[in-house]
Amino acid sequence: MSNRTIRTFTMPLAAALSAAALAFAPSAAWAGDLAQVVSSDEEVAAPGTAAAIDHGHVDLGLLLNEGHAEFLARDDSAETPVWRQPDDMVFQVGDNALLTLPEDKAFSFVGAEPGSQVWVVPQTEQADVPWLGWNTQAPSLVANVERGVTMEFLGHQGPGEFSLFLQNGGFEEPQLLWSTATGNSEGFWVDLGTHTHANWVFTEPGIHQVRVRMSGEGAGESAGSEVAAEATLTFAVGDETDVTQAQATEWDPNAESSTDPSSTSASVPVWIWALAGVGVLVLIGAIIAVVRAKGGQRD
């Protein structure tokens, strides 16, 4: 962790997100603007080139090279964009990314108590915090996919809960995309030529990994085949989390993740299990009563 001064933000999450509509308003282009242009000659970093991203603009996306799809991250945090392997990257989300969860049931999917603080990689750019989104603008992708891609959530490994959502202004309900607390993990459609940012929320500090897949129906030279690739995103959440350790962390395909069928019971409210238990006891009692009644009739 660097020695730079960290400011802790305690503004309510809803207030912070009320500026989200600004991201969709027409404006002059700057590094990270949603009106960006992705060119075909942008640099692709060699595999193994480590990068810790603690601020600036990064987009997830697919690139095709000789018909092979790669899930990469377009790092636009410096003067010129560079596409990187997500395995080589750590998104450093310090305590300056802390926001207070509103007293609003609409945000219950986050999985934390109202009024508690959570770490947010926000939908709108904030100084000294990574600004993470996705785009389907790469020329090689546009030439090789029909209409768009599906973005899928393959799992989360890390402490606490993870969620991803959109909110187009402070007065609109949040649009939930993924949540480990509620079990929402369905993929969503992304048209070609799209550039979008969302809110990535973590309820506990530590090392978090989120596995994501993009896939689409092939077109052009890829017609008749699926164009798809997946990658793991690594986040070092909280000032005390070791970025070097996060860099060395690998996705464990054998570990239980948020989308494993074996873990779905964790997202079922306790009262449902209690109600089911009562129902079983009532059923057993009814069966015993019927058996005894039949026994009495025989006597």
C-alpha positions in Angstrom: 0.0 0.0 0.0 1.4 3.4 -0.9 1.8 6.2 1.6 -0.6 8.6 -0.1 -3.3 10.2 2.1 -6.6 8.3 2.1 -9.9 10.1 2.5 -12.8 8.0 3.9 -16.1 8.7 2.2 -19.2 8.2 4.4 -21.8 9.7 2.1 -24.9 7.5 1.7 -24.7 5.1 -1.2 -27.9 6.4 -2.7 -26.6 10.0 -2.7 -23.4 8.9 -4.3 -25.3 7.0 -7.0 -27.6 9.9 -7.7 -24.7 11.2 -9.9 -24.9 8.0 -12.0 -27.2 9.7 -14.5 -24.3 12.1 -15.4 -22.4 9.1 -16.9 -25.2 8.8 -19.5 -25.4 12.5 -20.3 -23.7 13.8 -23.6 -20.4 15.4 -22.8 -17.0 16.0 -24.3 -14.8 13.0 -24.5 -12.0 12.4 -22.0 -10.1 9.4 -20.8 -12.7 7.0 -19.5 -15.7 8.8 -21.0 -18.6 6.5 -22.1 -18.3 8.1 -25.6 -14.9 6.4 -26.1 -13.6 4.9 -29.3 -11.8 1.6 -29.2 -9.3 1.1 -32.1 -7.9 -2.1 -33.6 -4.3 -1.2 -33.0 -4.3 -0.8 -29.2 -1.5 -2.3 -27.2 -2.0 -5.8 -25.6 0.3 -6.3 -22.6 2.3 -9.5 -22.6 0.9 -12.2 -20.2 2.6 -12.0 -16.8 2.7 -8.2 -16.8 1.5 -7.4 -13.3 -0.7 -4.4 -12.6 -2.3 -3.0 -9.5 -5.2 -0.7 -10.4 -6.1 1.7 -7.5 -7.7 4.4 -9.7 -8.8 5.2 -13.2 -10.8 3.6 -16.0 -10.9 -0.1 -16.9 -13.3 -2.0 -19.1 -13.8 -5.7 -19.4 -14.2 -7.1 -23.0 -13.5 -9.7 -25.6 -10.7 -9.4 -28.2 -10.3 -11.9 -31.0 -6.9 -12.9 -32.4 -6.8 -15.3 -35.3 -10.3 -16.5 -34.4 -9.4 -17.1 -30.7 -11.4 -15.1 -28.2 -9.7 -13.7 -25.1 -11.4 -12.1 -22.1 -9.2 -9.0 -21.4 -9.4 -5.8 -19.4 -8.8 -2.5 -21.2 -6.7 -0.4 -18.8 -7.3 3.2 -19.6 -5.9 4.5 -16.3 -2.7 5.9 -18.0 -2.2 8.1 -21.1 -2.8 5.4 -23.6 -5.0 2.3 -23.2 -3.5 -1.2 -22.7 -5.4 -4.5 -22.8 -4.3 -6.7 -20.0 -4.9 -10.3 -18.8 -7.2 -10.1 -15.8 -5.1 -12.8 -14.1 -2.3 -10.3 -14.0 -4.4 -7.5 -12.4 -5.5 -6.6 -8.9 -8.2 -3.9 -8.4 -7.1 -2.1 -5.2 -10.2 -0.9 -3.4 -9.2 1.0 -0.4 -11.2 2.5 2.5 -11.7 5.6 0.5 -14.3 3.5 -1.4 -16.4 3.1 1.7 -20.0 4.3 1.4 -22.9 4.1 3.8 -25.7 1.7 2.9 -29.0 3.6 2.8 -32.0 3.0 5.1 -33.8 1.6 2.0 -35.1 -1.9 1.5 -34.4 -1.5 -2.2 -30.7 -2.2 -1.4 -31.3 -5.3 0.8 -29.7 -7.4 -2.0 -26.3 -6.0 -0.9 -26.5 -8.4 2.1 -25.5 -5.8 4.8 -27.5 -4.0 7.4 -28.9 -0.6 6.5 -26.5 2.1 7.8 -23.5 -0.1 7.6 -20.5 0.7 5.4 -19.6 -1.2 2.3 -16.8 -0.9 -0.3 -18.1 0.3 -3.7 -16.3 0.4 -7.1 -18.8 3.0 -8.3 -20.8 3.4 -11.5 -19.6 7.0 -11.9 -15.9 7.8 -11.7 -14.5 8.7 -8.3 -10.9 10.0 -7.6 -8.5 7.3 -6.2 -11.0 4.5 -6.8 -11.0 2.0 -9.7 -13.7 2.7 -12.3 -14.6 -0.7 -13.6 -17.1 -1.4 -16.5 -17.3 -3.4 -19.7 -17.4 -2.6 -23.4 -18.3 -4.5 -26.6 -16.5 -2.0 -28.9 -13.4 -3.8 -30.0 -13.3 -4.0 -33.8 -12.3 -7.7 -33.7 -15.4 -8.5 -31.6 -17.8 -6.4 -33.7 -16.6 -8.2 -36.8 -17.0 -11.7 -35.3 -20.2 -11.7 -33.2 -23.9 -11.3 -34.1 -25.6 -8.4 -32.4 -24.0 -8.8 -28.9 -22.8 -11.0 -26.1 -24.2 -12.5 -22.8 -22.2 -11.6 -19.7 -22.4 -14.4 -17.1 -21.6 -14.6 -13.4 -19.7 -17.8 -12.7 -19.0 -17.3 -9.0 -17.5 -15.3 -6.1 -14.9 -16.4 -3.7 -14.1 -14.2 -0.7 -15.4 -13.0 2.6 -18.9 -11.5 3.0 -21.2 -10.8 0.0 -20.8 -9.4 -3.5 -23.3 -7.6 -5.7 -23.4 -5.8 -9.0 -26.1 -3.3 -9.9 -27.0 -0.3 -12.0 -28.8 2.8 -11.0 -29.6 5.6 -13.4 -30.1 8.4 -11.0 -31.0 8.8 -7.3 -34.7 8.5 -7.7 -34.7 5.3 -9.7 -34.8 1.8 -8.2 -31.5 0.0 -8.5 -31.4 -2.6 -11.3 -29.9 -5.7 -9.7 -27.6 -7.7 -12.0 -25.9 -10.2 -9.6 -26.0 -10.7 -5.8 -24.5 -13.5 -3.7 -26.9 -12.6 -0.8 -30.0 -13.2 -2.9 -28.6 -15.8 -5.3 -29.2 -13.6 -8.4 -26.7 -14.8 -10.9 -28.4 -14.8 -14.3 -26.5 -13.6 -17.3 -27.5 -10.4 -19.1 -27.4 -9.2 -22.7 -24.9 -6.6 -23.9 -25.4 -5.1 -27.4 -22.4 -4.6 -29.7 -21.0 -1.1 -29.4 -22.0 -0.8 -25.7 -19.9 0.8 -23.0 -21.3 0.5 -19.5 -20.3 1.0 -15.9 -22.0 -0.4 -12.8 -21.6 -0.6 -9.0 -19.5 -3.4 -7.7 -20.2 -3.8 -4.0 -18.3 -5.8 -1.3 -19.6 -6.1 2.3 -16.3 -7.3 3.9 -12.6 -6.4 3.5 -10.2 -9.0 2.1 -9.3 -10.7 -1.1 -12.3 -11.2 -3.4 -12.4 -13.0 -6.7 -15.3 -12.7 -9.2 -15.4 -15.1 -12.2 -17.1 -13.8 -15.4 -17.8 -15.1 -18.8 -18.7 -13.4 -22.1 -20.2 -15.3 -25.0 -21.9 -14.6 -28.3 -23.0 -16.2 -31.6 -20.2 -16.1 -34.1 -20.4 -14.0 -37.3 -18.1 -13.2 -40.1 -15.0 -15.5 -40.0 -16.4 -16.9 -36.7 -19.8 -17.8 -38.2 -21.2 -21.1 -37.0 -19.3 -21.2 -33.7 -19.6 -19.7 -30.3 -17.3 -16.8 -29.5 -16.6 -17.0 -25.7 -14.0 -16.6 -23.0 -14.0 -16.2 -19.2 -11.7 -14.7 -16.6 -11.2 -14.1 -12.9 -11.2 -10.6 -11.5 -9.3 -10.1 -8.3 -10.1 -7.3 -5.8 -8.0 -6.3 -2.7 -10.7 -4.7 -0.6 -9.8 -2.5 2.4 -6.6 -0.7 3.3 -5.3 -3.6 5.3 -5.5 -6.2 2.5 -2.2 -7.2 1.1 -2.1 -6.5 -2.7 0.9 -8.8 -3.2 -1.1 -11.7 -1.6 -4.1 -10.8 -3.7 -1.8 -10.9 -6.8 -0.8 -14.4 -5.9 -4.3 -15.7 -5.3 -5.7 -18.1 -7.8 -9.3 -19.1 -8.4 -10.0 -22.4 -6.8 -12.3 -24.4 -9.1 -12.8 -27.0 -6.4 -13.8 -24.6 -3.7 -17.4 -23.7 -3.0 -18.4 -20.5 -4.7 -21.5 -18.4 -4.6 -23.1 -20.1 -7.6 -22.4 -23.7 -6.5 -25.7 -25.7 -6.0 -24.3 -26.8 -2.7 -24.2 -23.2 -1.5 -27.7 -22.2 -2.5 -29.1 -23.2 0.9 -27.0 -20.3 2.4 -29.2 -17.8 0.5 -32.5 -19.3 1.8 -33.9 -17.2 4.7 -33.9 -19.0 8.1 -37.7 -18.5 8.5 -38.3 -20.6 5.4 -36.3 -23.5 7.0 -38.2 -23.0 10.2 -41.6 -23.0 8.5 -40.6 -26.2 6.6 -39.6 -27.8 9.8 -43.0 -27.0 11.4 -44.7 -28.4 8.3 -42.8 -31.7 8.6 -43.8 -32.0 12.3 -47.4 -31.3 11.5 -47.4 -33.9 8.7 -45.8 -36.5 11.0 -48.4 -35.8 13.7 -51.2 -36.2 11.2 -49.8 -39.5 10.1 -49.5 -40.8 13.7 -53.1 -39.7 14.4 -54.4 -41.6 11.3 -52.5 -44.7 12.3 -53.8 -44.6 15.8 -57.4 -44.1 14.6 -57.1 -47.1 12.3 -55.7 -49.1 15.1 -58.6 -48.1 17.3 -61.1 -49.1 14.7 -59.6 -52.6 14.5 -59.9 -53.1 18.2 
